[in-house]
Amino acid sequence: MTGNKAFHGYLFGSAAGLSTGRMEMLVSSFETPNAGEKGVLGGRGGVARIDLPGAGKVVVKSYFRGGLIRYANRQTHVRIKSYRSALEFELLARLKSLDVSVPEPVAWAVSGRIFYRAWLVTKLLPMTSTLADV
């Protein structure tokens, strides 16, 4: 289970906890999409790679809407029960505990309560390339 922490209008969740400095770095990457990314990213335009002290190189993924609704509402989601990023964080943590080869989850974050934007932070897998890079 993750511990939740509020910081400057964002709600963070992390198994290990996040320092104020780390949360500031993550908020900065949320507010400047594609920080550190070069090249074409296709549909994953909300991915950033940053070096997070204590965690190493991480990938920050923004959640975007798909389908026709994306033309009217690109990033805002409606909270029914849980946040999308929190659910994916919990799933990755569970799979990692079962020794499945998945990225290690570092943290999740949301901005907003009922209507929200979401991010997931995972460790960067070494020696990998994105499909866009290939």
Secondary structure as GFF3:
##gff-version 3
##sequence-region A 1 134
A	DSSP	beta_strand	3	7	.	.	.	ID=ss1
A	DSSP	beta_strand	10	14	.	.	.	ID=ss2
A	DSSP	alpha_helix	20	31	.	.	.	ID=ss3
A	DSSP	beta_strand	47	52	.	.	.	ID=ss4
A	DSSP	beta_strand	56	62	.	.	.	ID=ss5
A	DSSP	three_ten_helix	68	71	.	.	.	ID=ss6
A	DSSP	beta_strand	77	78	.	.	.	ID=ss7
A	DSSP	alpha_helix	84	97	.	.	.	ID=ss8
A	DSSP	beta_strand	105	111	.	.	.	ID=ss9
A	DSSP	beta_strand	115	123	.	.	.	ID=ss10
###
